[in-house]
Amino acid sequence: MVDGLPVCLVRPGDTERPTWAVYQHERYLGTVHARPDGDGLWYVQSAAEQCPNLDDAVRVLRRPSSWPRERQRVARWARAVLADPALLVIDVQTAGLGPQAWAVQIAAMDGNGRTLVNELLDPRQPIAATASDLHGITRSHVAHAPCFADLLPELAAVVAGRRCVAYNAHFDRGVLARELLRHHGDVSLARAWLDASRWEDAIGPATVAKGLWSADGSRYRRQRLGGRYDAADKCRALLRHLHHLAWAA
């Protein structure tokens, strides 16, 4: 079973290689094989791709016929983003993992990888152990750090008028919205600050480009960016991924 649908793997009798033909409801999907040296990867022959597990290899074989066109659209989007002089990649790390956590680190870079902002912040609340386990930031690290209000003039000068691209922009923009509301105490002022820039989410295009089709959800499986939970490292990883997306098709 992969994503709730049965899959049948048939090993051809005319080969000693660890190769299997993949069927779903008697429909042939393609062929996968594992390396004899046991590197742990599964190879999808028709797509010339490697997957870390068999389930993902099956998801590659289940891709809809529209995927090549969708990936080309992603590539065009990524090239347009990278060509935009107003590009700003941004990431926010928080004091907790819940929907109301405050910022403990904000980083932003331009399209050339130049760091414009990279600041630890005092969230004015305890930092949850679950969050510290991810990004490594503890109360002692931010004991003498500025608060969001102190960073706001610098951040405003960097963000205003930019094309802000984040990985899961809903989360990062949401943290900034809460911080702005806490600072201004006025929803309209917070909204005006955010609306002074354009926000785009890279997680959707990255998910489409990877193309792991989930049969139970009839959608591509959401992809993680990877790397350390450090705001500056996340920005660098996103910028690298945008370059990958731009020329992957």
CORLINRA-V160831 format. One record per backbone hydrogen bond with DSSP energy under -0.5 kcal/mol. CO is the residue of the C=O (numbers start at 1). NH is the residue of the N-H. E is the energy in kcal/mol with one decimal. If there is no record, write none. Layout:
# CORLINRA-V160831
CO/NH/E
CO/NH/E
This chain:
# CORLINRA-V160831
2/5/-1.4
5/2/-2.6
8/10/-0.5
8/23/-2.9
9/11/-0.5
10/12/-0.6
10/21/-3.5
12/15/-0.7
17/19/-2.5
18/34/-2.3
20/32/-2.6
21/10/-2.8
22/29/-3.3
22/30/-1.1
23/8/-2.9
24/27/-1.9
26/28/-0.6
27/24/-2.5
30/22/-3.2
31/45/-1.8
32/20/-3.1
33/43/-3.1
35/38/-1.9
41/35/-0.8
42/44/-0.5
42/51/-2.8
43/33/-1.8
43/45/-0.8
44/48/-1.2
44/49/-1.4
49/44/-2.8
51/42/-3.1
53/57/-1.5
54/58/-2.2
55/59/-2.1
56/60/-2.0
57/61/-1.7
58/62/-1.4
59/213/-1.3
60/63/-1.3
64/67/-1.8
66/70/-2.2
67/71/-2.9
68/72/-1.8
69/73/-1.9
70/74/-2.0
71/75/-2.3
72/76/-2.3
73/77/-2.4
74/78/-2.8
75/79/-2.4
76/80/-2.2
77/81/-2.5
78/82/-2.5
79/83/-1.7
80/84/-0.7
81/84/-1.1
83/85/-0.6
84/87/-2.0
86/163/-2.7
87/111/-0.7
88/165/-2.8
89/109/-2.4
91/107/-2.3
93/104/-3.0
93/105/-1.6
95/128/-3.0
98/101/-1.2
102/95/-2.8
104/121/-2.8
105/93/-2.7
106/119/-2.5
107/91/-2.3
108/116/-2.6
108/117/-1.9
109/89/-2.7
110/113/-2.1
114/110/-2.0
117/108/-2.5
119/106/-2.0
120/146/-0.5
121/123/-0.7
126/128/-0.6
128/132/-2.4
129/133/-2.3
130/134/-0.6
131/134/-1.0
131/135/-2.3
132/136/-2.3
134/229/-0.6
136/138/-0.5
138/141/-0.7
138/142/-1.0
139/142/-0.5
140/143/-0.6
142/145/-1.3
146/122/-2.7
147/150/-0.7
147/151/-1.4
148/152/-1.6
149/153/-0.5
151/155/-2.6
152/156/-3.0
153/157/-1.8
154/158/-1.4
155/159/-2.7
156/160/-2.2
159/162/-2.3
162/164/-1.0
162/198/-2.6
163/88/-2.5
163/165/-0.6
164/200/-2.7
165/90/-1.8
166/168/-0.9
166/169/-0.6
166/202/-2.8
168/171/-1.0
168/172/-1.5
169/173/-3.0
170/174/-1.4
171/175/-2.2
172/176/-2.0
173/177/-2.4
174/178/-2.1
175/179/-2.4
176/180/-2.8
177/181/-2.2
178/182/-2.5
179/183/-2.1
180/184/-3.3
181/185/-2.5
186/190/-2.0
187/191/-2.7
188/192/-2.2
189/193/-2.0
190/194/-1.9
191/195/-2.5
192/196/-0.6
193/196/-0.8
194/197/-1.5
196/161/-2.3
198/164/-3.3
200/166/-2.0
201/205/-0.5
202/206/-2.2
203/207/-2.0
204/208/-2.3
205/209/-2.6
206/210/-1.8
207/211/-1.7
207/212/-0.5
211/213/-1.0
212/221/-2.9
213/215/-0.7
214/218/-1.2
214/219/-1.3
219/214/-3.3
228/230/-1.8
230/234/-2.9
231/235/-1.9
232/236/-2.3
233/237/-2.6
234/238/-2.4
235/239/-2.4
236/240/-2.3
237/241/-2.2
238/242/-2.4
239/243/-1.7
240/244/-2.1
241/245/-2.9
242/246/-2.1
243/247/-1.0
244/247/-0.6
245/248/-0.8
245/249/-0.5
